[in-house]
Amino acid sequence: MKPIQELFSRIRWDKEFAQGRFEIGYYDRIKNEIVSVPLKAVQFTEGDRYFAFQCFDAEGEAHTIPFHRIREVRKDGELIWQRHSDIHPA
């Protein structure tokens, strides 16, 4: 499995590969489930590009998500990256 940072770099710099609709699925500890957000809705904090990202919930509250909680990435609905873990949402 490639590190998630490598995948994000490829999306950022490979214009041909970057064409498409990307979604990030991360583990939400409060909901105990995988939450999907569009990559275009994600903000990377300057200087912290390779450790965490921010996204906003339906109420507009910002959440900082560390990369180790990312479980999957989809491109145009197809799973292209997945992290296997011991966490299994109920």
Residue pairs with C-beta under 8 A, 6 or more apart in sequence:
1 81
1 82
1 83
1 84
2 81
4 67
4 70
4 73
4 81
4 83
5 50
5 67
7 73
7 80
7 81
8 49
8 50
10 17
10 18
11 17
11 18
11 22
11 39
12 18
20 75
20 76
21 38
21 75
21 76
21 77
22 38
22 39
22 40
22 73
22 74
22 75
23 36
23 37
23 38
23 39
23 73
23 74
24 36
24 37
24 38
24 39
24 42
24 53
24 70
24 72
24 73
25 34
25 35
25 36
25 70
25 71
25 72
25 73
25 74
26 34
26 35
26 37
26 65
26 69
26 70
26 71
27 33
27 34
27 35
27 69
27 71
27 85
27 87
27 89
28 34
28 35
29 69
32 89
32 90
33 89
34 71
34 72
34 89
36 74
37 55
39 73
41 55
41 56
42 53
42 54
42 55
43 53
43 54
43 55
44 53
44 54
45 52
45 53
45 54
45 64
50 67
51 66
51 67
52 64
52 65
52 66
52 67
53 64
53 65
53 67
54 62
54 63
54 64
54 65
55 62
55 63
55 65
56 62
56 63
57 63
70 83
71 82
71 83
71 85
72 79
72 81
72 82
72 83
73 79
73 80
73 81
73 82
74 80
